[in-house]
C-alpha cells in the first residue's frame, strides 16, 4: 500500500510539473519554429510558405485586420520580391533564440543581409510574435541599430499599416 501511495504521489507531482511547464514550452517551441520557417523560406524564396508563419495586421496588432489573408499574402510577397529586386535580401540567419517573458514569447536573431552587393550582419534583431490561427506566428522584426526603420524590416513584417 505504501508503494502504491508513493507511486501515486510521484505521478501527481509529475502531472503538476507537466501542467505548469508544458504550455510555456509549447509556446516557446512554436514561436521559434515560426521564426525559423519564415527565415528559411525567405532565404529559399519560398514566399508563400514563409507567409504561413507571418502574423499580419493592418490596424492595431490585437484587432482583427480589415485586409484579407489572400490580399495580405499577395502584398507581403510583393514587398519581399521588390526588395530582392532592389538588391536587398536575406542570405542567412544565426543565433535564433526565443524565450518567454511573462508567458509571452520574445526572440532575437542575427541576420546576414545582402545590401547592394555587400553582406552585412544585423545583430540582435528583435522578434515579436502574436497568436494567429490558434498558434504563434512572427509579426515583426525590429533592428534597433538606427532610429529609422530599415526597408527589410518593413518588407518582412506582418504590419500593413
C-alpha positions in Angstrom: 0.0 0.0 0.0 2.9 2.4 0.8 4.5 1.7 -2.6 1.1 2.5 -4.3 0.8 5.8 -2.4 4.4 6.7 -3.3 3.8 5.9 -6.9 0.6 7.9 -6.9 2.4 10.9 -5.3 5.1 10.8 -8.0 2.5 10.7 -10.7 0.7 13.6 -9.2 3.9 15.7 -8.9 4.9 14.8 -12.4 1.5 15.7 -13.7 1.5 19.1 -11.9 5.0 19.9 -13.2 3.9 19.0 -16.7 0.8 21.1 -16.4 2.9 24.0 -15.1 5.7 23.9 -17.7 4.4 22.2 -20.8 2.3 25.2 -22.1 5.3 27.5 -21.9 7.5 25.0 -23.7 4.9 24.6 -26.4 4.6 28.4 -26.9 8.4 28.8 -27.0 8.9 26.0 -29.4 6.0 27.1 -31.7 7.3 30.6 -31.8 10.9 29.5 -32.6 9.6 27.2 -35.4 7.5 30.1 -36.8 10.6 32.4 -37.0 12.7 29.6 -38.4 10.0 28.8 -41.0 9.8 32.5 -42.2 13.6 33.0 -42.3 14.4 29.7 -44.0 11.7 30.1 -46.6 12.6 33.7 -47.4 16.2 32.7 -48.0 14.9 29.9 -50.3 12.5 32.4 -51.9 9.5 30.2 -50.9 7.5 33.2 -50.0 4.1 31.6 -49.9 5.3 29.0 -47.5 7.1 31.8 -45.4 3.8 33.8 -45.2 2.1 30.8 -43.5 4.0 31.7 -40.3 3.5 35.5 -40.6 1.1 37.2 -38.2 -0.4 40.1 -40.3 -2.3 43.1 -39.1 -3.3 46.5 -40.6 -4.5 48.3 -37.5 -3.5 47.5 -34.0 -1.9 44.1 -33.6 -4.7 42.9 -31.3 -7.6 43.9 -33.6 -8.9 41.8 -36.4 -7.4 43.0 -39.7 -9.6 44.5 -42.4 -7.3 43.1 -45.1 -8.0 39.5 -46.2 -5.4 36.8 -45.8 -5.1 36.5 -49.6 -4.6 40.2 -50.0 -2.1 40.4 -47.2 -0.2 37.4 -48.7 -0.1 38.9 -52.1 1.1 42.3 -50.8 3.7 40.7 -48.5 5.2 38.6 -51.2 5.3 41.6 -53.5 7.2 43.6 -50.8 9.7 40.9 -50.3 10.1 40.3 -54.0 10.5 44.1 -54.8 13.2 44.4 -52.1 15.1 41.5 -53.5 14.9 43.1 -57.0 16.5 46.2 -55.4 19.4 44.1 -54.2 18.4 43.7 -50.6 17.7 40.2 -49.4 18.2 37.7 -46.6 21.2 35.4 -47.0 21.4 33.6 -43.7 20.5 33.8 -40.0 22.3 32.8 -36.8 21.7 32.7 -33.1 17.9 32.3 -33.3 16.7 32.4 -29.7 13.2 32.6 -28.3 12.4 32.9 -24.6 9.3 33.5 -22.6 8.9 36.9 -21.0 5.9 36.7 -18.6 4.5 33.8 -20.7 4.9 35.8 -23.9 7.4 34.7 -26.5 10.2 37.1 -27.5 13.2 36.4 -29.6 16.4 37.6 -31.1 18.3 36.6 -34.2 21.4 37.7 -36.1 20.6 38.2 -39.8 23.0 38.2 -42.7 21.6 40.5 -45.3 22.8 41.3 -48.8 22.5 45.0 -49.4 23.6 46.3 -52.9 26.2 43.6 -53.3 27.6 43.7 -49.8 26.8 41.3 -47.0 26.0 43.0 -43.6 25.2 41.4 -40.3 22.3 42.7 -38.3 22.9 41.5 -34.7 20.3 41.1 -32.1 17.3 41.7 -34.3 14.2 41.6 -32.0 11.4 39.2 -32.9 7.8 40.0 -32.0 5.2 37.2 -32.0 1.4 37.1 -31.8 -1.2 34.3 -31.8 -2.9 33.8 -35.1 -5.0 30.8 -36.2 -4.5 29.3 -32.7 -0.7 29.3 -32.9 2.2 31.7 -32.5 3.4 33.5 -35.6 6.1 36.0 -36.4 4.7 39.5 -36.6 7.6 41.9 -36.7 11.4 42.1 -36.9 12.9 45.2 -35.3 16.5 46.2 -35.6 17.1 49.0 -33.1 20.5 50.0 -34.5 19.2 53.1 -36.3 16.4 55.3 -35.4 14.6 54.8 -38.7 13.1 51.5 -39.8 15.0 49.8 -42.5 13.3 48.6 -45.7 14.0 44.9 -44.9 12.2 45.4 -41.6 9.1 46.8 -43.3 9.1 44.1 -46.0 9.4 41.1 -43.7 7.0 42.5 -41.1 3.4 41.5 -40.9 2.4 45.1 -40.4 0.2 46.5 -43.2 -0.5 50.0 -41.6 
